[in-house]
Amino acid sequence: MTLVAAECREENQGAETRRLDLLRDYLRSSLQVARILLDEVLDNRFSQEDPDKYCNLASKAGGELAMLLRLARRALSTQEDVQEIATLARDLAPHARAPHVYRALLMRPSRATMYSLAHFCLAELGLPDERLDRLARMALRSSAAAANERVPYRMLDAAWTRHIVFGVQELSHPAIPLSPLGAGVDLLEASTEDAYAFTHALPYATDFGRIPLPPTLNRRNLLGIAEAIAVRALDEDDLDLLAEVLMAPAILRMPWTPTLSFAWNVLERVWNEFGFVPGPGLPAPAPNETRTQMVRRVLGTTYHTCFAAGLCCATLVTCKTAPPEVKAGPPGSMAAPSGKGSMWKITWDGTSEQDKQHLGFLGLAFSIRRAVENMDLVLIRETLRSAAQSNLLEHPLFTQALELLERVNA
């Protein structure tokens, strides 16, 4: 028995290593998108031809790319990877420290965390700039530094940037209990912004899983919220939101649930099919659009989902929380639940019967979403009865559905 247990343990460790190596490969794929963004979009021509659009995209994309490089440096340690990250950081630096950044830090210290984010990430990667550093720190310490109305998860966003500069104590922020981490999410009709408030608050409050959440927070409840948001992302074919919420098991230091494992399989299948992670939609082309304009429009929109997926992979690697391996087996015949979207249905069709049987929450969550859409109280009641039989009534999604019926009855 001891020999068998040792062999099983070694086999599990081997599977975990394989999964982490695969996540590193996906992260490298996101870095390839970063290279294309730098070469094809954030170039000198763009800054000269349309300076306003360039400044907006350079600030947003530059900050996100710097975050990705900072996390990638934690997750990738080969000499080749370290060199690639350093090269990308060096090429990003002129955009992160462009004149419009100096102007913003001089004139709008209340926006200093946004405009200095990329700079501080680059400095942590070994690319300092003492002149900008001095200005950014003065802006962050100014009397107007917090004079910007922010919702709680945006406060955590600003605190995360500040922690790179002033230390980890910045993460112990009083906005945590006011954010979705403490207040929860109104799941039955959660908007996209409601969902993103949750998926952003988690990594900001923990530096992408490096720092544990306060023990006063209910991690099991937060994992349930993550499951419900993952179902929403599948229902809407929103891979951007899906990539962000799939950081939850690692950050919460909780095991993967069958629903979140299935959601990862959807993301992974699409990533392998396209070679990148497509975004939720593209803006319409301008009349007589040139190739350069088309590249900027497409990459300027889709890069974010690829970066979000890369941040997810880097977080899973550094927290050593890889998704479970998909077990081989013939596709099951169980009918698909009542969800919308198309990407998850393709994955469902290739899922084994045994794995489908563990996805009861997925079907019930889709059923609740359809019932709430149509205000079908009978279906809500039937779904809750099924949830009770599966011991799921304490899940935050079904708790809120039960409360809805109680309000109706009142």
WOLIN-V675774 format. One record per residue. PHI is phi as a letter, one per 30 degrees, with the letter a starting at -180 (none if undefined). D_CENTER is the distance of its C-alpha to the mean C-alpha in Angstrom with 2 decimals. Layout:
((PHI;D_CENTER) (PHI;D_CENTER))
//
This chain:
((none;41.96) (d;40.84) (d;40.71) (d;38.73) (d;36.19) (d;35.89) (d;35.41) (d;32.68) (d;30.90) (d;31.25) (d;29.99) (d;26.85) (d;26.25) (d;26.81) (d;24.29) (d;21.65) (d;22.61) (d;22.40) (d;18.89) (d;17.73) (d;19.72) (d;18.12) (d;14.58) (d;16.21) (d;17.61) (d;14.38) (d;13.21) (d;16.63) (d;16.07) (d;13.26) (d;15.85) (d;18.38) (d;16.56) (d;16.60) (d;20.29) (d;20.97) (d;19.34) (d;21.57) (d;24.59) (c;24.52) (c;22.98) (d;23.11) (c;26.77) (d;29.96) (d;31.09) (d;28.14) (d;28.79) (d;32.44) (d;32.29) (b;29.79) (d;29.19) (d;27.48) (d;24.77) (d;24.49) (d;24.05) (d;21.31) (d;19.31) (d;20.19) (d;18.96) (d;15.55) (d;14.95) (d;16.84) (d;14.77) (d;11.46) (d;13.57) (d;15.14) (e;12.04) (d;11.27) (d;14.99) (d;15.16) (d;12.70) (d;14.37) (d;17.66) (d;16.93) (c;16.11) (c;18.76) (b;22.32) (d;24.76) (d;27.00) (d;25.89) (d;22.18) (d;23.15) (d;25.37) (d;22.86) (d;20.35) (d;23.40) (d;24.53) (d;21.31) (d;21.32) (d;24.99) (d;24.53) (d;21.79) (e;24.04) (d;26.45) (d;23.80) (d;22.21) (b;25.78) (d;27.40) (e;30.08) (d;27.95) (d;25.84) (e;29.14) (d;30.32) (d;27.33) (d;27.62) (d;31.36) (c;31.39) (b;28.24) (d;27.51) (d;25.59) (c;22.84) (d;23.19) (d;19.79) (d;18.19) (d;20.91) (c;21.24) (e;17.67) (d;18.10) (e;21.61) (d;20.88) (d;18.23) (d;20.90) (d;23.56) (d;21.83) (d;21.77) (j;25.51) (b;26.00) (d;27.61) (b;29.22) (d;31.59) (d;32.59) (d;29.18) (e;28.21) (d;31.27) (d;30.58) (d;26.93) (d;28.00) (d;30.84) (d;28.58) (d;26.24) (c;29.46) (d;31.16) (d;32.37) (c;30.13) (e;26.87) (c;25.55) (d;27.44) (b;24.51) (d;23.79) (b;20.22) (d;18.66) (e;17.66) (d;13.91) (d;14.97) (d;17.55) (d;15.08) (e;13.42) (d;17.03) (d;17.90) (d;15.23) (d;16.86) (d;20.21) (d;19.73) (d;19.67) (c;23.04) (c;24.73) (j;23.49) (d;21.40) (d;23.40) (d;21.43) (d;18.55) (d;21.11) (c;20.78) (d;22.76) (d;20.00) (e;18.12) (d;20.47) (d;20.38) (d;16.60) (e;15.04) (d;15.11) (c;18.87) (d;19.74) (i;17.56) (b;16.44) (d;19.18) (d;17.91) (d;20.85) (b;20.27) (d;16.91) (d;16.13) (e;12.97) (d;13.15) (e;13.73) (d;10.62) (d;8.44) (e;10.79) (d;9.85) (d;6.06) (d;7.04) (d;10.19) (e;9.28) (d;8.28) (d;10.84) (d;13.48) (b;13.37) (h;12.69) (h;9.82) (i;12.25) (d;15.36) (c;16.99) (d;17.47) (d;17.10) (e;20.53) (d;22.62) (d;23.48) (d;20.16) (d;20.28) (d;17.63) (d;18.90) (d;18.56) (d;14.94) (d;14.31) (d;16.28) (d;14.25) (d;11.09) (d;13.51) (d;14.75) (d;11.52) (d;10.89) (d;14.49) (d;14.07) (d;11.50) (d;14.09) (d;16.85) (c;15.71) (h;14.68) (c;11.36) (d;9.39) (d;6.92) (d;6.21) (d;6.90) (d;4.69) (d;1.68) (d;5.28) (d;6.70) (d;6.30) (e;8.79) (e;11.94) (d;11.80) (d;11.23) (d;13.74) (h;15.96) (b;16.73) (d;17.74) (d;15.89) (d;17.32) (e;18.82) (d;16.57) (d;13.28) (d;15.22) (d;16.34) (d;12.95) (d;12.05) (e;15.50) (d;14.85) (d;11.97) (d;14.27) (d;17.30) (d;16.14) (e;14.98) (d;18.44) (d;20.24) (c;19.20) (i;18.46) (a;15.22) (c;12.41) (d;13.99) (d;12.71) (d;13.92) (l;17.17) (c;19.43) (d;21.90) (d;25.53) (d;27.50) (d;30.11) (e;33.77) (h;35.09) (d;31.72) (d;32.20) (d;30.26) (d;28.84) (d;27.71) (d;26.17) (d;24.18) (d;22.92) (d;22.08) (d;20.23) (d;18.43) (d;17.88) (c;15.87) (d;14.21) (e;13.19) (d;9.98) (d;8.56) (d;10.09) (d;8.73) (d;4.98) (d;6.61) (d;8.73) (d;6.73) (d;5.76) (d;9.50) (d;10.75) (d;9.57) (d;11.18) (d;14.12) (d;14.86) (d;14.75) (h;16.76) (b;15.01) (d;15.17) (d;15.08) (d;18.76) (d;20.85) (d;21.90) (d;25.56) (d;28.00) (l;30.08) (d;31.44) (e;29.34) (d;30.13) (c;32.07) (d;30.40) (d;29.71) (d;26.22) (d;25.24) (d;25.29) (d;21.80) (d;21.41) (i;19.43) (b;20.62) (d;18.02) (d;17.91) (d;21.71) (d;22.33) (d;20.55) (e;22.49) (d;25.71) (c;25.30) (d;24.44) (d;27.39) (d;29.35) (d;28.70) (d;24.90) (d;25.28) (d;27.41) (c;24.64) (c;22.41) (d;24.48) (d;21.71) (e;20.05) (d;23.42) (d;24.18) (d;20.92) (d;21.57) (d;25.13) (d;24.29) (d;22.20) (d;25.25) (d;27.66) (d;26.04) (e;25.88) (c;29.60) (h;30.49) (c;32.05) (d;33.12) (d;34.91) (d;31.87) (e;29.86) (d;32.78) (d;33.03) (d;29.36) (d;29.65) (d;32.77) (d;30.96) (d;28.15) (d;30.98) (d;32.55) (c;29.33) (h;29.10) (c;25.85) (d;27.22) (d;25.61) (d;22.11) (e;20.74) (d;20.56) (d;24.20) (e;25.34) (d;24.40) (d;26.11) (d;29.17) (d;29.28) (d;29.28) (d;32.35) (d;33.96) (d;33.62) (d;35.12) (d;37.96) (d;38.67))
//
